[in-house]
């Protein structure tokens, strides 16, 4: 029996080829859209944030704007007002005047209509006005310079706050990841304990209640691992928001817990808040002065030069007619009588200046207290870590011994589970305190570097 070779129709083959190509293209596109970033340290997160953060970029825009405002303030001191104009006028209908007719050989006592004026007029004018004495303008320049300094410290404060929030979230993730590793080990331990109790129950050496308690302990430990995973996902979203990382980008933090007890960082007094407050006080005071100076007279010099040409022929420049030149120069003083709104603004600026001064005094005290608080927080974290480290070793040892005692029938399951939970909690505390020390070291580094 012979079989014929099957042939795929050309139309079907083309459709399959197109579908395959589309599938490959879609998979390639998805692969390109999903990127992955691994952060080996907190500094690597800061490096990414430095280039991608909209918060930091906004600060750069504000600084650029402050610089442009300074240039505008320089120009406003002299406030040059100049213009050049050229007018070409066609007097399409000249005005009519009445003159005695006898002057033109007419009847005495009668009048004759006569059109007066020139049909075409060209005017070329130049005018300039420049301020010679502008106290308010000079004060405005001073304000612009202070604003640049204030914007610089504002940006540093924003960066410091952002980095501290990133550090807190980063170490939350690190804590949870380490706790998840520990919890996964606890799940295996709880499962082993559960199986051990079941074996004893099958041998008639344990009660059903013990089996139930061991299973509950296993389920709770397993659920703890699941809850920690959810918390890790939440914290990863939080750090993406802080660092402006796209949602499609998968990130991982790969740093391990490492604490060197012999390393005691030097904490420097950070006066950034005080400097910023002093600049705000200085700006408020000078803003008050600038508003007061607006009621002073402004003295200006002005000059004008005009050229006129009158012609009976419509032409841009009539070569047969001369230009008539006129010019003048002068000084003027302008004094604006203060309005109710001006008085209100000056009064408000005065109180704003007083409030800014009070804030400066508060910032000076707070900077010193923050320095002392940072020292205490670091010492507290180190002390807690040392205690938890020793406690963890003791709790682990107690659990091992209680496990042996349970296997020998010396203690009951309830006592063993109590020891198990104490071991788990002590290990969690050890991880948290170790990461707390790392967080405090990062805060000190941020405190010392951003000033």
Secondary structure, DSSP 8 states (H G I E B T S, - for coil): ---------HHHHHHHHHHHHHHHHHHHHHHHH--EEEESSHHHHHHHHHHH-HHHHHHHHHHHHHHHHHHHHHHHHH--EEEEEEEEEE-SS--EEEEEGGGGT--TT-EEEEE-S-SEEEEEEEEEEEEEE-HHHHHHHHHHHHHHHHHHHHHHHHHHHHHHHHHHHHHHHHHHHHHHHHHHHHHHHHHHHHHHHHHHHHTTSS-HHHHHHHHHHHHHHHHHHHHHHHHHHHHHHHHHHHHT--TT-EEEE-------TT---------HHHHHHHHHHHHHHHHHHHHHHTTS-EEEEEEEEEEEEEESS--SS-TTS--EEEEEEEEEEE-----HHHHHHHHHHHHHHHHHHHHHHHHHHHHHHHHHHHHHHHHHHHHHHHHHHHHHHHHHHHHHHHHHHHHTTSS-HHHHHHHHHHHHHHHHHHHHHHHHHHHHHHHHHHHHH--
